[in-house]
Amino acid sequence: MKIFTKEWYKQYEIWNIRYWLTEEEGGIRVLPILDESVPKMPDEIRADATSYLTDKPKQENQMRVLAAKNIFPLYMYYDPENSNVKCRSLENDIKAELMNRMRVYEELPAKIRQRIPDKRLFVMGYAPPKVKKAVLDYLDSLPDIFEDCEQNNLRELKILSELTINKQKQEEDIYSINYFFRDEAVKEVIIDTNEIKIRLFDDSEMILTGGEVIEQEEEMAGSMVIEHELHESNGKYELHLLMQKYDRNFMEEVFYATYSFKDLRLSNLKCSFVKRN
């Protein structure tokens, strides 16, 4: 049974709202421009979520902000060959972050949203103290979305001990599957008769021997792994991936990719994967 489902990720996004309102985990602060009489400025960035939030007044879904370089500690990956999205830039990162925060904001209960005077300010981290406290209290009241993660980690360690990657770890100090995927986008998935290769943009590969595709809801190129889990079923193993990609409007899409296999190893590892003495 999947732990890291789309529903789990939706709850994670809501839980993560706490970091909009605090300085933890790189909480953001940008300077909003709310007065439309202010002339356009050279360093201004405009984010518009109107195409996504079609039932809301247009002005509520548009934001003008001033942002200094490096104020957003982001690592989003845009693949220009995959969906015609422009390559990564400060402007694209800010647009994507703000528009997707507006999307997540809509998942808050109506009774919470009614207390927020301006959602454009809220998603940028600004809220009156009483409103901020009410939101954080609500988030603290939500069920623990991480309680199943420890069991998942124990199951993964047991399965890894039976695979070739475990021998590689002993010989080369390869860290983990999670470390392999670390914020690096998938370049391609090659499906041969006896194996599946998941190749990243740095050309490192995860090779699934005896691999078969169970599900692959979207094109993998340009996507990134949010979470993964390993399962054992009917004498074979399964790798469950919760994937993330961005469409041409910078809106986030989440999808599944699941593969069965008999063995797993890594190849073409870069120096960053291997601990040197």
Backbone as CSV, one residue per row, in Angstrom:
resi,resn,N_x,N_y,N_z,CA_x,CA_y,CA_z,C_x,C_y,C_z
1,MET,0.846,-1.198,0.000,0.000,0.000,0.000,0.880,1.246,0.000
2,LYS,0.567,2.193,-0.873,1.366,3.419,-0.956,1.208,4.251,0.317
3,ILE,2.305,4.799,0.764,2.291,5.790,1.849,2.301,7.189,1.246
4,PHE,3.212,7.386,0.297,3.386,8.709,-0.300,2.471,8.848,-1.521
5,THR,1.221,9.131,-1.237,0.204,9.282,-2.275,0.037,10.757,-2.638
6,LYS,-0.754,11.014,-3.666,-1.075,12.393,-4.027,-1.814,13.077,-2.897
7,GLU,-2.677,12.308,-2.199,-3.412,12.871,-1.060,-2.448,13.220,0.067
8,TRP,-1.434,12.345,0.295,-0.420,12.639,1.314,0.305,13.929,0.957
9,TYR,0.659,14.092,-0.309,1.411,15.274,-0.713,0.576,16.544,-0.573
10,LYS,-0.727,16.438,-0.826,-1.603,17.598,-0.638,-1.598,18.018,0.831
11,GLN,-1.646,17.036,1.734,-1.574,17.353,3.158,-0.219,17.934,3.528
12,TYR,0.840,17.427,2.890,2.177,17.957,3.143,2.267,19.421,2.712
13,GLU,1.687,19.745,1.558,1.712,21.129,1.085,1.007,22.044,2.076
14,ILE,-0.141,21.600,2.596,-0.873,22.405,3.577,-0.045,22.545,4.848
15,TRP,0.524,21.440,5.315,1.375,21.462,6.509,2.538,22.431,6.329
16,ASN,3.054,22.518,5.114,4.219,23.345,4.812,3.910,24.845,4.802
17,ILE,2.634,25.207,4.866,2.262,26.625,4.920,2.919,27.322,6.106
18,ARG,3.208,26.567,7.170,3.856,27.183,8.344,5.135,27.909,7.953
19,TYR,5.826,27.421,6.931,7.092,28.038,6.545,6.899,29.304,5.719
20,TRP,5.680,29.542,5.260,5.406,30.837,4.627,5.446,31.943,5.675
21,LEU,5.082,31.599,6.890,4.832,32.599,7.922,5.956,32.704,8.941
22,THR,6.995,31.901,8.774,8.104,31.932,9.725,9.409,32.072,8.966
23,GLU,10.464,32.291,9.693,11.783,32.417,9.076,12.468,31.061,8.951
24,GLU,11.818,29.994,9.438,12.403,28.664,9.340,12.440,28.198,7.884
25,GLU,13.363,27.303,7.610,13.434,26.650,6.300,13.412,27.648,5.138
26,GLY,14.080,28.765,5.310,14.168,29.728,4.212,12.866,30.438,3.923
27,GLY,12.104,30.769,4.983,10.857,31.492,4.784,11.095,32.749,3.946
28,ILE,10.213,33.045,3.003,10.488,34.114,2.047,9.921,35.448,2.513
29,ARG,10.541,36.491,2.057,10.014,37.836,2.252,10.334,38.618,0.981
30,VAL,9.305,39.058,0.296,9.492,39.923,-0.863,8.654,41.175,-0.638
31,LEU,8.957,42.216,-1.383,8.243,43.478,-1.233,7.079,43.523,-2.221
32,PRO,5.838,43.461,-1.718,4.690,43.473,-2.633,4.348,44.885,-3.095
33,ILE,3.765,44.975,-4.293,3.249,46.241,-4.810,1.744,46.066,-4.980
34,LEU,0.981,46.665,-4.100,-0.469,46.465,-4.124,-1.218,47.644,-4.725
35,ASP,-0.545,48.766,-4.856,-1.177,49.956,-5.427,-0.937,49.982,-6.930
36,GLU,-1.986,49.768,-7.712,-1.836,49.685,-9.162,-1.429,51.019,-9.795
37,SER,-1.484,52.100,-9.023,-1.056,53.392,-9.559,0.466,53.516,-9.608
38,VAL,1.166,52.589,-8.925,2.627,52.624,-8.931,3.126,52.199,-10.309
39,PRO,3.947,53.023,-10.970,4.457,52.671,-12.313,5.266,51.377,-12.273
40,LYS,5.345,50.703,-13.399,6.137,49.478,-13.486,7.594,49.795,-13.210
41,MET,8.232,48.955,-12.408,9.614,49.174,-12.023,10.528,48.186,-12.747
42,PRO,11.794,48.574,-12.953,12.717,47.713,-13.709,12.904,46.329,-13.104
43,ASP,12.900,46.233,-11.767,13.153,44.945,-11.113,11.867,44.232,-10.706
44,GLU,10.764,44.670,-11.265,9.473,44.118,-10.864,9.214,42.760,-11.534
45,ILE,8.570,41.872,-10.782,8.136,40.583,-11.303,6.632,40.473,-11.082
46,ARG,5.910,40.035,-12.095,4.464,39.866,-11.970,4.126,38.377,-12.071
47,ALA,3.410,37.892,-11.082,2.924,36.507,-11.092,1.415,36.535,-11.222
48,ASP,0.900,35.713,-12.122,-0.534,35.722,-12.404,-1.066,34.294,-12.380
49,ALA,-1.904,33.996,-11.393,-2.495,32.660,-11.259,-3.923,32.624,-11.774
50,THR,-4.316,33.625,-12.557,-5.693,33.712,-13.045,-6.079,32.491,-13.864
51,SER,-5.134,31.968,-14.653,-5.449,30.828,-15.507,-5.777,29.589,-14.686
52,TYR,-5.234,29.506,-13.470,-5.518,28.352,-12.611,-6.747,28.596,-11.746
53,LEU,-6.810,29.767,-11.124,-7.915,30.091,-10.212,-8.974,30.871,-10.980
54,THR,-9.652,30.192,-11.858,-10.561,30.864,-12.794,-11.824,31.392,-12.143
55,ASP,-12.167,30.904,-10.962,-13.414,31.351,-10.337,-13.200,32.531,-9.399
56,LYS,-11.992,33.067,-9.362,-11.687,34.174,-8.455,-11.524,35.466,-9.243
57,PRO,-11.817,36.610,-8.610,-11.593,37.892,-9.286,-10.148,38.017,-9.742
58,LYS,-9.961,38.516,-10.956,-8.623,38.529,-11.549,-7.611,39.260,-10.677
59,GLN,-8.000,40.386,-10.109,-7.047,41.175,-9.338,-6.514,40.403,-8.134
60,GLU,-7.343,39.543,-7.540,-6.915,38.773,-6.375,-5.867,37.727,-6.742
61,ASN,-5.790,37.380,-8.007,-4.880,36.328,-8.435,-3.607,36.861,-9.087
62,GLN,-3.421,38.160,-9.063,-2.234,38.762,-9.645,-1.388,39.416,-8.562
63,MET,-0.076,39.311,-8.707,0.824,39.893,-7.720,1.980,40.591,-8.413
64,ARG,2.296,41.768,-7.950,3.497,42.476,-8.387,4.443,42.509,-7.197
65,VAL,5.680,42.096,-7.413,6.634,42.053,-6.310,7.988,42.568,-6.769
66,LEU,8.743,43.066,-5.803,10.153,43.378,-5.995,10.944,42.353,-5.192
67,ALA,11.940,41.732,-5.820,12.703,40.698,-5.131,14.175,40.825,-5.472
68,ALA,15.011,40.744,-4.446,16.453,40.772,-4.669,16.931,39.378,-5.051
69,LYS,18.062,39.285,-5.721,18.607,37.985,-6.083,18.857,37.146,-4.831
70,ASN,18.619,35.838,-4.994,18.876,34.849,-3.945,17.930,34.950,-2.755
71,ILE,16.875,35.749,-2.861,15.937,35.798,-1.738,15.082,34.536,-1.704
72,PHE,14.969,33.856,-2.845,14.252,32.589,-2.914,15.269,31.447,-3.000
73,PRO,15.377,30.611,-1.965,16.327,29.495,-2.011,15.712,28.304,-2.742
74,LEU,15.445,28.465,-4.043,14.723,27.438,-4.791,15.661,26.613,-5.655
75,TYR,15.185,25.445,-6.052,15.962,24.592,-6.937,15.030,23.951,-7.952
76,MET,14.005,24.658,-8.371,13.059,24.111,-9.336,13.747,23.880,-10.680
77,TYR,13.318,22.844,-11.356,13.933,22.497,-12.628,12.887,22.601,-13.738
78,TYR,13.190,23.362,-14.768,12.307,23.490,-15.910,13.017,22.914,-17.126
79,ASP,12.394,21.991,-17.807,12.989,21.352,-18.963,12.418,21.970,-20.233
80,PRO,13.174,22.804,-20.918,12.637,23.501,-22.094,12.264,22.556,-23.231
81,GLU,12.889,21.354,-23.258,12.585,20.407,-24.324,11.310,19.623,-24.045
82,ASN,10.868,19.653,-22.790,9.738,18.807,-22.414,8.398,19.509,-22.551
83,SER,8.274,20.716,-22.033,6.951,21.348,-22.005,6.980,22.820,-22.405
84,ASN,8.035,23.224,-23.094,8.148,24.604,-23.577,8.195,25.645,-22.463
85,VAL,8.489,25.220,-21.254,8.671,26.164,-20.159,10.065,26.765,-20.267
86,LYS,10.178,28.041,-20.021,11.483,28.682,-20.068,12.424,28.039,-19.055
87,CYS,13.717,28.143,-19.318,14.693,27.572,-18.403,14.649,28.291,-17.071
88,ARG,15.270,27.679,-16.084,15.262,28.254,-14.747,15.828,29.656,-14.738
89,SER,15.166,30.537,-14.013,15.652,31.886,-13.804,15.060,32.384,-12.497
90,LEU,15.596,33.466,-11.973,15.042,34.059,-10.756,13.566,34.385,-10.959
91,GLU,13.260,34.982,-12.105,11.875,35.371,-12.374,10.953,34.158,-12.430
92,ASN,11.373,33.099,-13.115,10.540,31.908,-13.207,10.362,31.222,-11.861
93,ASP,11.426,31.181,-11.056,11.323,30.580,-9.738,10.300,31.309,-8.879
94,ILE,10.357,32.635,-8.914,9.440,33.414,-8.097,8.010,33.253,-8.586
95,LYS,7.820,33.308,-9.893,6.471,33.125,-10.431,5.913,31.760,-10.040
96,ALA,6.711,30.726,-10.221,6.241,29.375,-9.917,5.913,29.224,-8.438
97,GLU,6.788,29.740,-7.592,6.570,29.616,-6.151,5.309,30.346,-5.719
98,LEU,5.140,31.579,-6.160,3.982,32.365,-5.726,2.673,31.790,-6.268
99,MET,2.649,31.407,-7.533,1.410,30.881,-8.106,1.022,29.557,-7.468
100,ASN,1.999,28.718,-7.182,1.674,27.441,-6.548,1.291,27.619,-5.086
101,ARG,1.815,28.646,-4.438,1.347,28.947,-3.084,-0.116,29.388,-3.101
102,MET,-0.497,30.130,-4.118,-1.896,30.535,-4.234,-2.793,29.309,-4.449
103,ARG,-2.291,28.344,-5.217,-3.033,27.099,-5.417,-3.211,26.359,-4.093
104,VAL,-2.146,26.272,-3.293,-2.216,25.573,-2.008,-3.120,26.331,-1.033
105,TYR,-3.049,27.645,-1.082,-3.900,28.478,-0.215,-5.357,28.090,-0.355
106,GLU,-5.807,27.784,-1.575,-7.210,27.439,-1.817,-7.617,26.146,-1.124
107,GLU,-6.653,25.354,-0.656,-6.962,24.105,0.040,-7.227,24.327,1.532
108,LEU,-6.936,25.511,2.041,-7.253,25.799,3.441,-8.766,25.841,3.639
109,PRO,-9.247,25.449,4.823,-10.689,25.514,5.081,-11.211,26.946,4.944
110,ALA,-12.456,27.086,4.527,-13.058,28.410,4.322,-13.008,29.250,5.597
111,LYS,-13.200,28.611,6.757,-13.214,29.372,8.012,-11.854,29.998,8.312
112,ILE,-10.776,29.394,7.803,-9.442,29.969,7.963,-9.226,31.058,6.917
113,ARG,-9.592,30.783,5.674,-9.392,31.768,4.609,-10.182,33.051,4.860
114,GLN,-11.328,32.928,5.492,-12.152,34.111,5.774,-11.468,35.079,6.734
115,ARG,-10.514,34.585,7.504,-9.812,35.437,8.462,-8.603,36.141,7.845
116,ILE,-8.244,35.761,6.627,-7.051,36.306,5.972,-7.458,37.503,5.121
117,PRO,-6.989,38.704,5.447,-7.454,39.902,4.750,-7.043,39.979,3.276
118,ASP,-5.855,39.499,2.918,-5.391,39.582,1.531,-4.524,38.367,1.244
119,LYS,-5.015,37.468,0.389,-4.272,36.235,0.147,-2.951,36.495,-0.564
120,ARG,-2.869,37.590,-1.350,-1.613,37.889,-2.026,-0.506,38.175,-1.018
121,LEU,-0.844,38.915,0.023,0.130,39.168,1.091,0.412,37.895,1.884
122,PHE,-0.623,37.118,2.126,-0.486,35.914,2.952,0.504,34.930,2.332
123,VAL,0.387,34.675,1.018,1.276,33.694,0.411,2.710,34.200,0.321
124,MET,2.890,35.507,0.509,4.245,36.058,0.544,4.784,36.131,1.969
125,GLY,3.997,35.645,2.922,4.491,35.558,4.288,4.015,36.653,5.219
126,TYR,3.109,37.506,4.747,2.627,38.604,5.579,1.213,38.305,6.078
127,ALA,1.007,38.431,7.381,-0.319,38.259,7.973,-0.325,38.929,9.342
128,PRO,-1.477,39.507,9.769,-1.559,40.070,11.119,-1.258,38.988,12.156
129,PRO,-0.683,39.371,13.297,-0.293,38.377,14.312,-1.418,37.416,14.709
130,LYS,-2.638,37.930,14.892,-3.744,37.050,15.309,-4.093,36.055,14.207
131,VAL,-4.042,36.504,12.973,-4.330,35.613,11.852,-3.237,34.558,11.737
132,LYS,-1.995,34.994,11.861,-0.871,34.060,11.793,-0.998,32.979,12.863
133,LYS,-1.347,33.401,14.083,-1.506,32.430,15.170,-2.636,31.449,14.873
134,ALA,-3.742,31.950,14.342,-4.882,31.075,14.030,-4.494,30.040,12.976
135,VAL,-3.737,30.462,11.965,-3.321,29.536,10.910,-2.362,28.492,11.470
136,LEU,-1.382,28.928,12.252,-0.411,27.988,12.815,-1.077,27.018,13.787
137,ASP,-2.044,27.497,14.568,-2.785,26.606,15.472,-3.545,25.550,14.674
138,TYR,-4.138,25.975,13.551,-4.855,25.016,12.710,-3.890,23.969,12.153
139,LEU,-2.744,24.410,11.664,-1.777,23.476,11.094,-1.268,22.499,12.148
140,ASP,-1.085,22.981,13.369,-0.628,22.107,14.454,-1.687,21.077,14.843
141,SER,-2.939,21.347,14.530,-4.020,20.423,14.890,-4.201,19.296,13.874
142,LEU,-3.522,19.381,12.738,-3.682,18.370,11.691,-3.016,17.060,12.094
143,PRO,-3.491,15.921,11.577,-2.864,14.624,11.867,-1.401,14.607,11.443
144,ASP,-0.618,13.792,12.117,0.802,13.666,11.823,0.980,12.918,10.502
145,ILE,1.458,13.606,9.484,1.616,12.971,8.177,2.918,12.174,8.080
146,PHE,3.745,12.244,9.124,5.042,11.562,9.081,5.076,10.289,9.929
147,GLU,3.959,9.914,10.558,3.996,8.802,11.498,4.291,7.461,10.820
148,ASP,3.963,7.336,9.527,4.232,6.082,8.821,5.624,6.036,8.202
149,CYS,6.356,7.129,8.264,7.646,7.196,7.569,8.681,6.275,8.196
150,GLU,8.664,6.098,9.526,9.655,5.249,10.180,9.497,3.799,9.734
151,GLN,8.253,3.324,9.664,8.021,1.966,9.192,8.473,1.800,7.750
152,ASN,8.247,2.832,6.951,8.694,2.799,5.558,10.211,2.696,5.481
153,ASN,10.909,3.445,6.333,12.374,3.408,6.336,12.895,2.033,6.744
154,LEU,12.260,1.408,7.743,12.686,0.077,8.184,12.463,-0.960,7.084
155,ARG,11.327,-0.863,6.391,11.060,-1.787,5.292,12.086,-1.608,4.179
156,GLU,12.439,-0.354,3.888,13.407,-0.085,2.828,14.779,-0.657,3.170
157,LEU,15.203,-0.512,4.412,16.510,-1.042,4.813,16.560,-2.553,4.641
158,LYS,15.473,-3.235,4.985,15.424,-4.690,4.833,15.529,-5.082,3.360
159,ILE,14.776,-4.392,2.494,14.794,-4.726,1.068,16.159,-4.398,0.458
160,LEU,16.715,-3.253,0.816,18.018,-2.865,0.265,19.100,-3.883,0.610
161,SER,18.987,-4.506,1.779,19.999,-5.490,2.192,20.033,-6.694,1.262
162,GLU,18.961,-6.891,0.469,18.870,-8.035,-0.432,19.267,-7.689,-1.864
163,LEU,19.623,-6.430,-2.124,19.865,-5.968,-3.486,21.328,-5.617,-3.718
164,THR,21.713,-5.529,-4.990,23.101,-5.206,-5.353,23.510,-3.831,-4.833
165,ILE,22.573,-2.894,-4.775,22.915,-1.551,-4.300,23.506,-1.599,-2.891
166,ASN,23.114,-2.598,-2.102,23.657,-2.710,-0.749,25.146,-3.036,-0.778
167,LYS,25.549,-3.899,-1.722,26.965,-4.210,-1.876,27.722,-2.987,-2.373
168,GLN,27.120,-2.217,-3.288,27.746,-0.985,-3.765,27.951,-0.013,-2.616
169,LYS,26.959,0.045,-1.727,27.053,0.966,-0.595,28.234,0.612,0.286
170,GLN,28.442,-0.680,0.498,29.550,-1.118,1.334,30.890,-0.820,0.679
171,GLU,30.951,-0.964,-0.657,32.226,-0.805,-1.351,32.533,0.647,-1.703
172,GLU,31.481,1.445,-1.974,31.718,2.784,-2.498,31.107,3.898,-1.651
173,ASP,30.503,3.536,-0.531,29.858,4.522,0.339,28.770,5.319,-0.385
174,ILE,28.024,4.640,-1.243,26.849,5.280,-1.836,25.838,5.503,-0.719
175,TYR,25.246,6.662,-0.677,24.450,7.030,0.485,23.103,6.324,0.531
176,SER,22.239,6.529,-0.453,20.903,5.960,-0.409,20.181,6.264,-1.714
177,ILE,19.014,5.640,-1.907,18.178,5.963,-3.059,17.759,7.421,-2.979
178,ASN,17.415,7.857,-1.786,16.986,9.235,-1.600,18.087,10.202,-2.017
179,TYR,19.323,9.867,-1.655,20.440,10.736,-2.014,20.705,10.690,-3.511
180,PHE,20.483,9.535,-4.126,20.674,9.419,-5.573,19.776,10.403,-6.314
181,PHE,18.523,10.509,-5.898,17.580,11.373,-6.599,17.688,12.844,-6.198
182,ARG,18.375,13.155,-5.124,18.535,14.489,-4.554,18.228,15.621,-5.543
183,ASP,17.253,16.301,-5.565,17.004,17.524,-6.349,17.560,17.486,-7.771
184,GLU,17.692,16.327,-8.356,18.192,16.195,-9.723,17.059,15.657,-10.593
185,ALA,16.835,16.264,-11.739,15.707,15.886,-12.581,16.004,14.631,-13.396
186,VAL,14.930,13.920,-13.739,15.027,12.748,-14.603,15.219,13.205,-16.051
187,LYS,16.234,12.697,-16.686,16.487,13.021,-18.094,15.682,12.118,-19.014
188,GLU,15.662,10.813,-18.702,14.905,9.864,-19.514,14.771,8.550,-18.762
189,VAL,13.790,7.763,-19.172,13.625,6.393,-18.678,13.716,5.471,-19.887
190,ILE,14.702,4.588,-19.853,14.943,3.669,-20.964,14.409,2.297,-20.571
191,ILE,13.462,1.776,-21.327,12.835,0.501,-21.022,13.291,-0.533,-22.044
192,ASP,14.144,-1.472,-21.599,14.607,-2.563,-22.452,13.892,-3.855,-22.053
193,THR,14.219,-4.930,-22.752,13.522,-6.190,-22.492,13.805,-6.752,-21.106
194,ASN,14.997,-6.483,-20.567,15.352,-7.084,-19.287,15.698,-6.075,-18.201
195,GLU,15.644,-4.791,-18.517,15.959,-3.812,-17.480,15.366,-2.451,-17.802
196,ILE,15.229,-1.660,-16.762,14.759,-0.278,-16.884,15.852,0.619,-16.321
197,LYS,16.229,1.636,-17.089,17.223,2.602,-16.626,16.544,3.943,-16.378
198,ILE,16.682,4.454,-15.174,16.211,5.802,-14.854,17.449,6.689,-14.847
199,ARG,17.589,7.512,-15.878,18.797,8.333,-16.052,18.501,9.775,-15.663
200,LEU,19.360,10.343,-14.816,19.218,11.728,-14.390,19.986,12.640,-15.341
201,PHE,19.820,13.951,-15.174,20.470,14.893,-16.082,21.991,14.933,-15.901
202,ASP,22.492,14.416,-14.783,23.950,14.322,-14.645,24.466,12.982,-15.182
203,ASP,23.556,12.215,-15.847,23.846,10.918,-16.480,24.068,9.786,-15.489
204,SER,23.879,10.014,-14.194,23.839,8.900,-13.253,22.607,8.053,-13.554
205,GLU,22.694,6.752,-13.293,21.611,5.849,-13.651,21.217,4.946,-12.492
206,MET,19.944,4.689,-12.372,19.423,3.633,-11.519,18.952,2.529,-12.460
207,ILE,19.463,1.327,-12.283,19.164,0.222,-13.191,18.335,-0.826,-12.453
208,LEU,17.151,-1.090,-12.970,16.241,-2.077,-12.409,16.298,-3.324,-13.290
209,THR,16.981,-4.369,-12.806,17.092,-5.610,-13.563,15.777,-6.376,-13.494
210,GLY,15.378,-6.940,-14.647,14.093,-7.632,-14.690,12.942,-6.668,-14.468
211,GLY,13.123,-5.451,-14.914,12.150,-4.397,-14.636,10.924,-4.429,-15.538
212,GLU,9.793,-4.077,-14.971,8.545,-3.930,-15.715,7.824,-2.670,-15.222
213,VAL,7.136,-1.996,-16.132,6.377,-0.796,-15.771,5.011,-1.218,-15.247
214,ILE,4.701,-0.814,-14.010,3.358,-1.036,-13.455,2.468,0.145,-13.797
215,GLU,2.985,1.347,-13.584,2.269,2.564,-13.967,3.278,3.685,-14.178
216,GLN,2.958,4.546,-15.119,3.781,5.720,-15.394,2.829,6.749,-15.995
217,GLU,2.245,7.566,-15.120,1.106,8.399,-15.509,1.482,9.538,-16.455
218,GLU,2.721,10.000,-16.383,3.145,11.138,-17.203,4.510,10.847,-17.810
219,GLU,4.880,11.657,-18.787,6.225,11.602,-19.345,7.218,11.953,-18.237
220,MET,8.271,11.172,-18.095,9.185,11.332,-16.966,10.219,12.438,-17.176
221,ALA,10.554,12.757,-18.424,11.613,13.734,-18.692,11.305,15.073,-18.032
222,GLY,12.275,15.593,-17.281,12.121,16.883,-16.631,11.432,16.830,-15.287
223,SER,11.003,15.651,-14.854,10.311,15.533,-13.565,11.316,15.234,-12.458
224,MET,10.869,15.423,-11.223,11.725,15.168,-10.071,10.998,14.278,-9.078
225,VAL,11.764,13.488,-8.330,11.191,12.585,-7.334,10.915,13.372,-6.052
226,ILE,9.656,13.351,-5.619,9.311,13.962,-4.328,9.604,12.974,-3.208
227,GLU,9.055,11.750,-3.345,9.257,10.700,-2.353,9.315,9.362,-3.083
228,HIS,9.909,8.383,-2.420,9.945,7.039,-2.980,9.703,6.030,-1.866
229,GLU,9.309,4.828,-2.251,9.188,3.736,-1.289,9.419,2.417,-2.003
230,LEU,9.933,1.437,-1.260,10.180,0.102,-1.784,9.217,-0.888,-1.142
231,HIS,8.732,-1.835,-1.959,7.850,-2.886,-1.466,8.302,-4.216,-2.055
232,GLU,7.921,-5.305,-1.388,8.163,-6.650,-1.888,6.827,-7.312,-2.145
233,SER,6.670,-7.918,-3.335,5.386,-8.510,-3.687,5.583,-9.691,-4.628
234,ASN,5.088,-10.854,-4.218,5.112,-12.057,-5.063,6.501,-12.378,-5.601
235,GLY,7.486,-12.293,-4.724,8.836,-12.664,-5.108,9.592,-11.611,-5.896
236,LYS,8.973,-10.468,-6.157,9.651,-9.366,-6.831,9.550,-8.120,-5.959
237,TYR,10.303,-7.113,-6.338,10.292,-5.859,-5.602,9.583,-4.790,-6.425
238,GLU,9.112,-3.763,-5.747,8.470,-2.646,-6.433,9.067,-1.331,-5.944
239,LEU,9.335,-0.430,-6.889,9.788,0.921,-6.585,8.643,1.870,-6.908
240,HIS,8.124,2.529,-5.874,7.021,3.482,-6.035,7.599,4.893,-5.967
241,LEU,7.366,5.681,-6.994,7.878,7.050,-7.051,6.716,8.028,-7.111
242,LEU,6.756,9.032,-6.260,5.832,10.161,-6.352,6.602,11.277,-7.031
243,MET,6.160,11.660,-8.239,6.914,12.559,-9.098,6.271,13.949,-9.156
244,GLN,7.090,14.924,-9.525,6.649,16.313,-9.622,7.219,16.932,-10.895
245,LYS,6.370,17.664,-11.610,6.853,18.413,-12.762,6.025,19.682,-12.870
246,TYR,6.419,20.580,-13.780,5.730,21.862,-13.954,5.256,21.996,-15.380
247,ASP,4.035,22.502,-15.549,3.525,22.697,-16.902,4.030,24.028,-17.458
248,ARG,3.582,24.377,-18.648,4.121,25.574,-19.300,3.706,26.849,-18.580
249,ASN,2.729,26.757,-17.680,2.321,27.921,-16.891,2.941,27.912,-15.496
250,PHE,3.941,27.028,-15.295,4.647,26.902,-14.022,3.793,26.315,-12.911
251,MET,2.656,25.706,-13.249,1.842,25.052,-12.243,2.370,23.634,-12.006
252,GLU,2.423,23.266,-10.744,2.961,21.965,-10.366,1.972,20.844,-10.675
253,GLU,2.494,19.738,-11.197,1.721,18.522,-11.407,2.393,17.385,-10.646
254,VAL,1.597,16.549,-9.996,2.122,15.418,-9.241,1.572,14.134,-9.859
255,PHE,2.430,13.130,-10.016,1.974,11.888,-10.636,2.779,10.706,-10.112
256,TYR,2.301,9.491,-10.446,2.939,8.259,-9.994,3.772,7.625,-11.102
257,ALA,4.867,6.989,-10.699,5.604,6.066,-11.557,5.972,4.874,-10.670
258,THR,5.572,3.672,-11.087,5.795,2.478,-10.277,6.365,1.378,-11.154
259,TYR,7.438,0.733,-10.668,8.118,-0.305,-11.432,8.324,-1.538,-10.556
260,SER,8.190,-2.728,-11.149,8.588,-3.954,-10.463,9.969,-4.352,-10.996
261,PHE,10.732,-5.083,-10.181,12.093,-5.450,-10.589,12.599,-6.593,-9.720
262,LYS,13.724,-7.189,-10.162,14.350,-8.272,-9.408,15.600,-7.816,-8.674
263,ASP,16.258,-6.788,-9.198,17.465,-6.274,-8.547,17.629,-4.808,-8.911
264,LEU,18.421,-4.093,-8.099,18.604,-2.653,-8.301,20.065,-2.311,-8.058
265,ARG,20.633,-1.553,-8.997,21.995,-1.059,-8.807,22.094,0.344,-9.403
266,LEU,23.158,1.065,-9.055,23.408,2.408,-9.568,24.635,2.384,-10.467
267,SER,24.669,3.288,-11.443,25.769,3.312,-12.406,26.100,4.744,-12.784
268,ASN,27.318,4.949,-13.301,27.782,6.268,-13.759,27.666,7.321,-12.665
269,LEU,27.964,6.919,-11.445,27.827,7.863,-10.340,28.870,8.953,-10.431
270,LYS,28.463,10.172,-10.102,29.387,11.298,-10.099,30.093,11.348,-8.755
271,CYS,31.133,12.162,-8.694,31.943,12.227,-7.471,31.121,12.624,-6.259
272,SER,30.063,13.411,-6.465,29.270,13.886,-5.346,28.535,12.750,-4.646
273,PHE,28.417,11.572,-5.329,27.711,10.460,-4.726,28.631,9.600,-3.859
274,VAL,29.924,9.678,-4.121,30.839,8.740,-3.508,31.746,9.467,-2.517
275,LYS,31.781,8.951,-1.319,32.592,9.565,-0.268,34.033,9.169,-0.451
276,ARG,34.911,10.129,-0.590,36.343,9.841,-0.784,37.080,10.038,0.538
277,ASN,38.054,9.177,0.793,38.861,9.311,2.005,39.925,10.373,1.809
